[in-house]
Amino acid sequence: MDNSSTDEEIELCVNCGKETQYKKSDHIDTRLGYIKGAGQLCSRCNYNDKFIKKMHY
């Protein structure tokens, strides 16, 4: 089984479904917008998520 093609796949945003700047093989500790238990957010959804949380506190 060849995992190299899977490793090169681009992560999709779990919120909007758009492609992110990260590959599935990129370690989660090096990513911005990764939510454990949910998945990767694109930069726009990550920004909106942080902005909304900031407004509620």
Secondary structure, DSSP 8 states (H G I E B T S, - for coil): ---HHHHTSEEE-TTT--EEEEETTS-GGG-SSEETTTEE--HHHHHHHHHHHHHH-
